[in-house]
């Protein structure tokens, strides 16, 4: 297999280096007990997934940008296609954002780490 794509590993909970090992221990963002538990090292290639203490504070900026992008898109969909129901936009935006929080939390961590790690050919990282 060729180099894993960053987009793939960010979207599918994979290590940004090999694209094979899992990043968070659970597949689902809605496993309320364990959704935030990460593997400290990639179970496949051994990549350090927690490079330094406080590394993931930077992920705040990623999740902030996801929230903003999501709200803009959600709003534009309402304005363009459901204009008579704009009230529902206001009523639904807070619960929808709360429901998306665990998902964005995980997405933000994966994309933040992916900024710093180059994907590598699987054969090259196997040991
Ligand atoms: Zn890996």
Backbone and ligand atoms as CSV (ligand in chain L), in Angstrom:
chain,resi,resn,atom,element,x,y,z
A,1,UNK,N,N,0.848,-1.204,0.000
A,1,UNK,CA,C,0.000,0.000,0.000
A,1,UNK,C,C,0.875,1.242,0.000
A,2,UNK,N,N,0.419,2.249,-0.698
A,2,UNK,CA,C,1.169,3.503,-0.771
A,2,UNK,C,C,1.023,4.288,0.529
A,3,UNK,N,N,1.507,5.513,0.527
A,3,UNK,CA,C,1.393,6.342,1.716
A,3,UNK,C,C,-0.072,6.583,2.062
A,4,UNK,N,N,-0.401,6.489,3.347
A,4,UNK,CA,C,-1.779,6.783,3.741
A,4,UNK,C,C,-2.036,8.279,3.603
A,5,UNK,N,N,-3.255,8.658,3.255
A,5,UNK,CA,C,-3.515,10.093,3.144
A,5,UNK,C,C,-3.879,10.653,4.511
A,6,UNK,N,N,-3.511,11.920,4.709
A,6,UNK,CA,C,-3.820,12.565,5.989
A,6,UNK,C,C,-5.320,12.636,6.212
A,7,UNK,N,N,-6.044,12.944,5.142
A,7,UNK,CA,C,-7.495,13.071,5.267
A,7,UNK,C,C,-8.097,11.762,5.760
A,8,UNK,N,N,-7.608,10.649,5.195
A,8,UNK,CA,C,-8.118,9.348,5.588
A,8,UNK,C,C,-7.874,9.103,7.076
A,9,UNK,N,N,-6.648,9.343,7.542
A,9,UNK,CA,C,-6.381,9.033,8.952
A,9,UNK,C,C,-7.124,9.982,9.883
A,10,UNK,N,N,-7.317,11.234,9.471
A,10,UNK,CA,C,-8.068,12.169,10.319
A,10,UNK,C,C,-9.528,11.739,10.403
A,11,UNK,N,N,-10.112,11.378,9.269
A,11,UNK,CA,C,-11.541,11.042,9.258
A,11,UNK,C,C,-11.832,9.683,9.868
A,12,UNK,N,N,-10.888,8.733,9.742
A,12,UNK,CA,C,-11.207,7.374,10.161
A,12,UNK,C,C,-10.428,6.919,11.386
A,13,UNK,N,N,-10.036,7.874,12.245
A,13,UNK,CA,C,-9.459,7.511,13.533
A,13,UNK,C,C,-8.187,6.684,13.397
A,14,UNK,N,N,-7.317,7.089,12.473
A,14,UNK,CA,C,-6.085,6.328,12.284
A,14,UNK,C,C,-4.862,7.174,12.639
A,15,UNK,N,N,-3.770,6.461,12.926
A,15,UNK,CA,C,-2.492,7.102,13.171
A,15,UNK,C,C,-2.068,7.875,11.920
A,16,UNK,N,N,-1.624,9.134,12.073
A,16,UNK,CA,C,-1.281,9.936,10.894
A,16,UNK,C,C,-0.027,9.450,10.178
A,17,UNK,N,N,0.778,8.628,10.837
A,17,UNK,CA,C,2.023,8.181,10.212
A,17,UNK,C,C,1.801,6.964,9.321
A,18,UNK,N,N,1.142,5.940,9.869
A,18,UNK,CA,C,1.004,4.707,9.092
A,18,UNK,C,C,-0.404,4.531,8.516
A,19,UNK,N,N,-1.393,5.200,9.113
A,19,UNK,CA,C,-2.763,5.056,8.600
A,19,UNK,C,C,-3.383,3.708,8.909
A,20,UNK,N,N,-2.771,2.943,9.814
A,20,UNK,CA,C,-3.289,1.606,10.127
A,20,UNK,C,C,-3.742,1.512,11.586
A,21,UNK,N,N,-2.844,1.897,12.511
A,21,UNK,CA,C,-3.177,1.805,13.928
A,21,UNK,C,C,-4.251,2.820,14.311
A,22,UNK,N,N,-5.051,2.486,15.325
A,22,UNK,CA,C,-6.093,3.410,15.772
A,22,UNK,C,C,-5.505,4.537,16.611
A,23,UNK,N,N,-6.119,5.684,16.528
A,23,UNK,CA,C,-5.705,6.870,17.273
A,23,UNK,C,C,-6.404,6.888,18.632
A,24,UNK,N,N,-7.726,6.932,18.648
A,24,UNK,CA,C,-8.484,6.773,19.884
A,24,UNK,C,C,-8.797,5.289,20.066
A,25,UNK,N,N,-8.962,4.862,21.320
A,25,UNK,CA,C,-9.151,3.428,21.535
A,25,UNK,C,C,-10.526,2.955,21.073
A,26,UNK,N,N,-11.537,3.843,21.067
A,26,UNK,CA,C,-12.858,3.420,20.582
A,26,UNK,C,C,-13.087,3.957,19.180
A,27,UNK,N,N,-13.848,3.215,18.404
A,27,UNK,CA,C,-14.178,3.648,17.050
A,27,UNK,C,C,-15.191,4.790,17.107
A,28,UNK,N,N,-16.078,4.751,18.097
A,28,UNK,CA,C,-17.194,5.692,18.107
A,28,UNK,C,C,-16.903,6.891,18.995
A,29,UNK,N,N,-17.288,8.077,18.526
A,29,UNK,CA,C,-17.172,9.282,19.333
A,29,UNK,C,C,-18.254,9.322,20.399
A,30,UNK,N,N,-19.224,8.400,20.339
A,30,UNK,CA,C,-20.359,8.455,21.263
A,30,UNK,C,C,-20.341,7.335,22.285
A,31,UNK,N,N,-19.158,6.764,22.470
A,31,UNK,CA,C,-18.948,5.875,23.596
A,31,UNK,C,C,-18.599,6.790,24.773
A,32,UNK,N,N,-19.601,7.087,25.630
A,32,UNK,CA,C,-19.446,8.180,26.591
A,32,UNK,C,C,-18.340,7.950,27.602
A,33,UNK,N,N,-18.030,6.697,27.887
A,33,UNK,CA,C,-17.006,6.414,28.882
A,33,UNK,C,C,-15.603,6.589,28.320
A,34,UNK,N,N,-15.414,6.186,27.079
A,34,UNK,CA,C,-14.049,6.103,26.553
A,34,UNK,C,C,-13.780,6.923,25.300
A,35,UNK,N,N,-14.711,7.809,24.948
A,35,UNK,CA,C,-14.535,8.493,23.666
A,35,UNK,C,C,-13.268,9.351,23.621
A,36,UNK,N,N,-12.777,9.786,24.796
A,36,UNK,CA,C,-11.604,10.669,24.806
A,36,UNK,C,C,-10.292,9.936,25.104
A,37,UNK,N,N,-10.356,8.601,25.220
A,37,UNK,CA,C,-9.127,7.868,25.551
A,37,UNK,C,C,-8.312,7.585,24.291
A,38,UNK,N,N,-7.060,8.012,24.320
A,38,UNK,CA,C,-6.198,7.827,23.159
A,38,UNK,C,C,-5.184,6.732,23.414
A,39,UNK,N,N,-4.718,6.121,22.342
A,39,UNK,CA,C,-3.527,5.290,22.459
A,39,UNK,C,C,-2.329,6.221,22.614
A,40,UNK,N,N,-1.430,5.928,23.569
A,40,UNK,CA,C,-0.259,6.790,23.734
A,40,UNK,C,C,0.716,6.604,22.594
A,41,UNK,N,N,0.779,5.376,22.113
A,41,UNK,CA,C,1.581,5.095,20.926
A,41,UNK,C,C,0.723,4.352,19.929
A,42,UNK,N,N,1.034,4.550,18.665
A,42,UNK,CA,C,0.296,3.833,17.637
A,42,UNK,C,C,0.503,2.333,17.811
A,43,UNK,N,N,-0.591,1.546,17.904
A,43,UNK,CA,C,-0.430,0.102,18.086
A,43,UNK,C,C,0.216,-0.583,16.881
A,44,UNK,N,N,0.247,0.083,15.749
A,44,UNK,CA,C,0.831,-0.553,14.556
A,44,UNK,C,C,2.300,-0.157,14.352
A,45,UNK,N,N,2.582,1.156,14.306
A,45,UNK,CA,C,3.953,1.573,13.959
A,45,UNK,C,C,4.722,2.133,15.154
A,46,UNK,N,N,4.042,2.315,16.307
A,46,UNK,CA,C,4.743,2.796,17.484
A,46,UNK,C,C,4.960,4.298,17.514
A,47,UNK,N,N,4.382,5.017,16.556
A,47,UNK,CA,C,4.502,6.473,16.561
A,47,UNK,C,C,3.964,7.038,17.877
A,48,UNK,N,N,4.714,7.992,18.443
A,48,UNK,CA,C,4.278,8.636,19.681
A,48,UNK,C,C,3.111,9.572,19.371
A,49,UNK,N,N,1.939,9.255,19.922
A,49,UNK,CA,C,0.759,10.068,19.616
A,49,UNK,C,C,0.560,11.212,20.605
A,50,UNK,N,N,1.376,11.226,21.676
A,50,UNK,CA,C,1.323,12.341,22.628
A,50,UNK,C,C,2.736,12.911,22.753
A,51,UNK,N,N,3.159,13.742,21.783
A,51,UNK,CA,C,4.559,14.172,21.707
A,51,UNK,C,C,5.063,14.888,22.953
A,52,UNK,N,N,4.264,15.701,23.592
A,52,UNK,CA,C,4.713,16.387,24.797
A,52,UNK,C,C,3.497,16.775,25.632
A,53,UNK,N,N,3.690,17.032,26.948
A,53,UNK,CA,C,2.544,17.444,27.760
A,53,UNK,C,C,1.961,18.740,27.203
A,54,UNK,N,N,0.651,18.826,27.167
A,54,UNK,CA,C,0.019,20.055,26.688
A,54,UNK,C,C,-0.001,20.204,25.188
A,55,UNK,N,N,0.486,19.164,24.496
A,55,UNK,CA,C,0.521,19.250,23.030
A,55,UNK,C,C,-0.857,19.545,22.455
A,56,UNK,N,N,-1.870,18.935,23.041
A,56,UNK,CA,C,-3.204,19.022,22.439
A,56,UNK,C,C,-3.977,20.280,22.802
A,57,UNK,N,N,-3.326,21.190,23.551
A,57,UNK,CA,C,-3.985,22.490,23.733
A,57,UNK,C,C,-4.171,23.185,22.396
A,58,UNK,N,N,-3.230,22.953,21.487
A,58,UNK,CA,C,-3.340,23.537,20.152
A,58,UNK,C,C,-4.555,23.032,19.386
A,59,UNK,N,N,-5.047,21.842,19.792
A,59,UNK,CA,C,-6.218,21.288,19.117
A,59,UNK,C,C,-7.458,22.147,19.349
A,60,UNK,N,N,-7.399,23.004,20.386
A,60,UNK,CA,C,-8.503,23.939,20.618
A,60,UNK,C,C,-8.766,24.807,19.390
A,61,UNK,N,N,-7.673,25.233,18.762
A,61,UNK,CA,C,-7.852,26.091,17.585
A,61,UNK,C,C,-8.507,25.324,16.458
A,62,UNK,N,N,-8.147,24.053,16.354
A,62,UNK,CA,C,-8.766,23.238,15.311
A,62,UNK,C,C,-10.251,23.083,15.595
A,63,UNK,N,N,-10.607,22.750,16.844
A,63,UNK,CA,C,-12.024,22.519,17.098
A,63,UNK,C,C,-12.809,23.826,16.974
A,64,UNK,N,N,-12.191,24.935,17.379
A,64,UNK,CA,C,-12.852,26.228,17.192
A,64,UNK,C,C,-13.168,26.455,15.713
A,65,UNK,N,N,-12.186,26.178,14.852
A,65,UNK,CA,C,-12.433,26.417,13.428
A,65,UNK,C,C,-13.484,25.440,12.871
A,66,UNK,N,N,-13.541,24.209,13.418
A,66,UNK,CA,C,-14.595,23.295,12.969
A,66,UNK,C,C,-15.973,23.806,13.357
A,67,UNK,N,N,-16.089,24.315,14.601
A,67,UNK,CA,C,-17.380,24.834,15.029
A,67,UNK,C,C,-17.826,26.003,14.153
A,68,UNK,N,N,-16.891,26.922,13.905
A,68,UNK,CA,C,-17.243,28.096,13.104
A,68,UNK,C,C,-17.647,27.658,11.690
A,69,UNK,N,N,-16.836,26.801,11.082
A,69,UNK,CA,C,-17.147,26.340,9.724
A,69,UNK,C,C,-18.491,25.626,9.697
A,70,UNK,N,N,-18.734,24.798,10.715
A,70,UNK,CA,C,-19.997,24.072,10.744
A,70,UNK,C,C,-21.177,25.033,10.858
A,71,UNK,N,N,-21.071,26.013,11.768
A,71,UNK,CA,C,-22.186,26.945,11.962
A,71,UNK,C,C,-22.471,27.749,10.702
A,72,UNK,N,N,-21.411,28.182,10.012
A,72,UNK,CA,C,-21.602,28.949,8.778
A,72,UNK,C,C,-22.319,28.095,7.730
A,73,UNK,N,N,-21.872,26.849,7.570
A,73,UNK,CA,C,-22.492,25.972,6.569
A,73,UNK,C,C,-23.944,25.671,6.945
A,74,UNK,N,N,-24.162,25.357,8.215
A,74,UNK,CA,C,-25.511,25.061,8.712
A,74,UNK,C,C,-26.437,26.254,8.480
A,75,UNK,N,N,-25.944,27.447,8.777
A,75,UNK,CA,C,-26.723,28.660,8.582
A,75,UNK,C,C,-27.039,28.873,7.098
A,76,UNK,N,N,-26.039,28.714,6.251
A,76,UNK,CA,C,-26.248,28.932,4.817
A,76,UNK,C,C,-27.268,27.947,4.243
A,77,UNK,N,N,-27.245,26.715,4.743
A,77,UNK,CA,C,-28.234,25.736,4.280
A,77,UNK,C,C,-29.639,26.205,4.654
A,78,UNK,N,N,-29.798,26.683,5.889
A,78,UNK,CA,C,-31.113,27.164,6.314
A,78,UNK,C,C,-31.552,28.372,5.491
A,79,UNK,N,N,-30.660,29.326,5.314
A,79,UNK,CA,C,-31.025,30.554,4.604
A,79,UNK,C,C,-31.401,30.248,3.157
A,80,UNK,N,N,-30.688,29.328,2.550
A,80,UNK,CA,C,-30.928,29.062,1.131
A,80,UNK,C,C,-32.087,28.115,0.863
A,81,UNK,N,N,-32.290,27.143,1.747
A,81,UNK,CA,C,-33.275,26.110,1.424
A,81,UNK,C,C,-34.468,26.082,2.377
A,82,UNK,N,N,-34.289,26.597,3.592
A,82,UNK,CA,C,-35.384,26.489,4.571
A,82,UNK,C,C,-35.679,27.848,5.193
A,83,UNK,N,N,-35.693,28.880,4.376
A,83,UNK,CA,C,-35.805,30.217,4.938
A,83,UNK,C,C,-37.013,30.441,5.837
A,84,UNK,N,N,-38.200,29.900,5.476
A,84,UNK,CA,C,-39.350,30.124,6.375
A,84,UNK,C,C,-39.156,29.498,7.752
A,85,UNK,N,N,-38.193,28.597,7.872
A,85,UNK,CA,C,-38.016,27.890,9.143
A,85,UNK,C,C,-36.781,28.358,9.902
A,86,UNK,N,N,-36.398,29.597,9.663
A,86,UNK,CA,C,-35.173,30.105,10.275
A,86,UNK,C,C,-35.192,30.035,11.809
A,87,UNK,N,N,-36.396,30.091,12.390
A,87,UNK,CA,C,-36.511,29.916,13.842
A,87,UNK,C,C,-35.889,28.595,14.297
A,88,UNK,N,N,-36.096,27.578,13.472
A,88,UNK,CA,C,-35.578,26.266,13.840
A,88,UNK,C,C,-34.058,26.249,13.867
A,89,UNK,N,N,-33.471,27.098,13.036
A,89,UNK,CA,C,-32.014,27.209,13.083
A,89,UNK,C,C,-31.582,27.645,14.473
A,90,UNK,N,N,-32.222,28.710,14.959
A,90,UNK,CA,C,-31.841,29.237,16.278
A,90,UNK,C,C,-32.122,28.226,17.388
A,91,UNK,N,N,-33.244,27.502,17.247
A,91,UNK,CA,C,-33.578,26.548,18.302
A,91,UNK,C,C,-32.663,25.339,18.272
A,92,UNK,N,N,-32.216,24.954,17.087
A,92,UNK,CA,C,-31.473,23.705,16.982
A,92,UNK,C,C,-29.962,23.887,17.116
A,93,UNK,N,N,-29.453,25.102,16.921
A,93,UNK,CA,C,-28.001,25.237,16.819
A,93,UNK,C,C,-27.273,24.786,18.092
A,94,UNK,N,N,-27.791,25.147,19.269
A,94,UNK,CA,C,-27.095,24.768,20.507
A,94,UNK,C,C,-27.113,23.245,20.723
A,95,UNK,N,N,-28.311,22.602,20.681
A,95,UNK,CA,C,-28.284,21.131,20.845
A,95,UNK,C,C,-27.438,20.427,19.788
A,96,UNK,N,N,-27.475,20.911,18.555
A,96,UNK,CA,C,-26.686,20.266,17.505
A,96,UNK,C,C,-25.197,20.388,17.815
A,97,UNK,N,N,-24.773,21.546,18.271
A,97,UNK,CA,C,-23.351,21.724,18.605
A,97,UNK,C,C,-22.947,20.842,19.780
A,98,UNK,N,N,-23.855,20.701,20.749
A,98,UNK,CA,C,-23.529,19.836,21.896
A,98,UNK,C,C,-23.390,18.387,21.437
A,99,UNK,N,N,-24.285,17.964,20.549
A,99,UNK,CA,C,-24.215,16.593,20.052
A,99,UNK,C,C,-22.920,16.370,19.274
A,100,UNK,N,N,-22.463,17.392,18.564
A,100,UNK,CA,C,-21.254,17.237,17.755
A,100,UNK,C,C,-19.961,17.358,18.566
A,101,UNK,N,N,-20.069,17.809,19.813
A,101,UNK,CA,C,-18.859,18.080,20.595
A,101,UNK,C,C,-17.878,16.905,20.672
A,102,UNK,N,N,-18.325,15.674,21.042
A,102,UNK,CA,C,-17.331,14.592,21.095
A,102,UNK,C,C,-16.700,14.309,19.745
A,103,UNK,N,N,-17.485,14.442,18.697
A,103,UNK,CA,C,-16.953,14.193,17.353
A,103,UNK,C,C,-15.892,15.229,16.991
A,104,UNK,N,N,-16.193,16.494,17.236
A,104,UNK,CA,C,-15.234,17.552,16.910
A,104,UNK,C,C,-13.993,17.468,17.792
A,105,UNK,N,N,-14.187,17.070,19.048
A,105,UNK,CA,C,-13.059,16.910,19.958
A,105,UNK,C,C,-12.043,15.925,19.374
A,106,UNK,N,N,-12.553,14.806,18.888
A,106,UNK,CA,C,-11.664,13.783,18.329
A,106,UNK,C,C,-11.087,14.222,16.998
A,107,UNK,N,N,-11.933,14.819,16.172
A,107,UNK,CA,C,-11.470,15.305,14.875
A,107,UNK,C,C,-10.367,16.343,15.051
A,108,UNK,N,N,-10.535,17.221,16.046
A,108,UNK,CA,C,-9.559,18.284,16.274
A,108,UNK,C,C,-8.217,17.700,16.701
A,109,UNK,N,N,-8.234,16.706,17.591
A,109,UNK,CA,C,-6.974,16.101,18.029
A,109,UNK,C,C,-6.271,15.402,16.882
A,110,UNK,N,N,-7.040,14.676,16.081
A,110,UNK,CA,C,-6.409,13.943,14.975
A,110,UNK,C,C,-5.834,14.904,13.950
A,111,UNK,N,N,-6.583,15.964,13.635
A,111,UNK,CA,C,-6.077,16.867,12.597
A,111,UNK,C,C,-4.906,17.693,13.128
A,112,UNK,N,N,-4.922,17.996,14.430
A,112,UNK,CA,C,-3.799,18.744,15.011
A,112,UNK,C,C,-2.510,17.932,14.929
A,113,UNK,N,N,-2.582,16.659,15.305
A,113,UNK,CA,C,-1.384,15.820,15.228
A,113,UNK,C,C,-0.958,15.617,13.772
A,114,UNK,N,N,-1.936,15.501,12.884
A,114,UNK,CA,C,-1.621,15.262,11.470
A,114,UNK,C,C,-0.849,16.435,10.864
A,115,UNK,N,N,-0.984,17.624,11.459
A,115,UNK,CA,C,-0.228,18.771,10.950
A,115,UNK,C,C,1.271,18.572,11.144
A,116,UNK,N,N,1.647,17.776,12.162
A,116,UNK,CA,C,3.053,17.669,12.538
A,116,UNK,C,C,3.715,16.378,12.095
A,117,UNK,N,N,2.925,15.417,11.663
A,117,UNK,CA,C,3.502,14.118,11.316
A,117,UNK,C,C,3.285,13.824,9.842
A,118,UNK,N,N,4.356,13.464,9.185
A,118,UNK,CA,C,4.268,13.124,7.763
A,118,UNK,C,C,3.854,11.668,7.616
A,119,UNK,N,N,2.900,11.396,6.719
A,119,UNK,CA,C,2.563,9.998,6.451
A,119,UNK,C,C,3.765,9.293,5.835
A,120,UNK,N,N,3.937,8.024,6.212
A,120,UNK,CA,C,5.055,7.265,5.662
A,120,UNK,C,C,4.561,5.967,5.062
A,121,UNK,N,N,5.320,5.506,4.127
A,121,UNK,CA,C,5.026,4.233,3.511
A,121,UNK,C,C,4.964,3.150,4.571
A,122,UNK,N,N,3.952,2.306,4.505
A,122,UNK,CA,C,3.790,1.282,5.547
A,122,UNK,C,C,4.980,0.346,5.674
A,123,UNK,N,N,5.530,-0.046,4.542
A,123,UNK,CA,C,6.658,-0.983,4.591
A,123,UNK,C,C,7.841,-0.336,5.329
A,124,UNK,N,N,8.009,0.971,5.107
A,124,UNK,CA,C,9.151,1.658,5.701
A,124,UNK,C,C,9.020,1.788,7.217
A,125,UNK,N,N,7.795,1.837,7.751
A,125,UNK,CA,C,7.654,2.047,9.181
A,125,UNK,C,C,7.515,0.743,9.968
A,126,UNK,N,N,7.291,-0.346,9.275
A,126,UNK,CA,C,7.144,-1.624,9.973
A,126,UNK,C,C,8.476,-2.016,10.631
A,127,UNK,N,N,8.393,-2.551,11.839
A,127,UNK,CA,C,9.627,-3.018,12.438
A,127,UNK,C,C,9.408,-4.245,13.312
L,1,ZN,ZN,ZN,0.991,4.252,13.160
